[in-house]
């Protein structure tokens, strides 16, 4: 088809990406990093996030750049039969199709699972929606809605303040990760049986499983959790605590770590106090224990305590802004930034999160301009139908 032949564990897997905005594009970018050949199908106006500025790098939205490396773009107007036909041909050839239209939204173009799988029975067809394909199908799915409706916002913020959304679209990202897991599992099933299948992911289900201990508190303990600010409902200390200058995260999540914390703070006797001997005791009596810890912490600055606590094996850390987070990752040798493309097309992006000893992630293509690869892809698709 082209000179672009990605390396990696998913080399040879063709992904037809009919998704837009975040959950789907994030999933397909991760697949591209692992060697899949991802063809991003966009409408004539392009992915919505192309216009989501500021911030921007030149004229390109950094939002768009952050989740679209490794792909080739073709612009198709599915309302036009010629373009819809090319889209169906792409689906017929694909190993994987990812879409996040409202459930049923692709049926009128002949791109729904039943129609496409009849022509391509080995296809892994991944659908990402807000609330599933049943009774929730008619409800538009946006991350902010799911943060509200799932209960996450009820857990975020100060106890006497309003609910808050998380600082990112956390359930879009989570659903994107779940979509990747589903696609990889379905590809393994296809390898064993030759059969494709329909993989469905929805933000609401991703949210409820992603609320982990808070979800379990309700379903297993019949407890409805509530906002506690930065406090943890089941562990103390596990929150920011004041020092001589800035707050410091202290996460002494077990009895051994708490004992080490008390030793570093110069109050080993507190770890022997029966009121604070076990985590359950510390959590129940957090209002008694917190002043004892703070009295010591305010004697030194946060960075000094951070060094002392880490050396002692006590989890702790400063509260950084994003630039500080990247700087910390650099210090830890994580090499968090990879530059994709060359010359004026070079784009700094965030490294794939998984390290492989034998099949490292690859970064062959920068995020594509709209319809950048349209001519070559149209020729390839049209020649195949001839």
Secondary structure as UniProt FT lines:
FT   TURN            9..12
FT   STRAND          14..18
FT   TURN            21..22
FT   HELIX           23..33
FT   TURN            34..35
FT   STRAND          37..42
FT   TURN            44..45
FT   HELIX           48..51
FT   STRAND          56..57
FT   TURN            58..59
FT   STRAND          60..61
FT   HELIX           62..65
FT   TURN            66..67
FT   TURN            69..70
FT   STRAND          71..75
FT   TURN            78..79
FT   HELIX           81..93
FT   STRAND          96..99
FT   TURN            103..106
FT   HELIX           107..109
FT   HELIX           113..119
FT   TURN            121..122
FT   STRAND          124..129
FT   TURN            135..138
FT   HELIX           143..150
FT   HELIX           153..155
FT   TURN            159..160
FT   HELIX           170..193
FT   STRAND          197..202
FT   HELIX           203..210
FT   HELIX           212..219
FT   TURN            220..221
FT   TURN            229..230
FT   STRAND          238..241
FT   STRAND          248..251
FT   HELIX           255..265
FT   HELIX           268..272
FT   HELIX           274..276
FT   HELIX           279..284
FT   HELIX           286..297
FT   TURN            298..299
FT   HELIX           302..311
FT   TURN            312..313
FT   STRAND          316..318
FT   HELIX           322..331
FT   TURN            332..333
FT   STRAND          337..340
FT   HELIX           343..345
FT   STRAND          347..350
FT   TURN            370..373
FT   HELIX           374..385
//
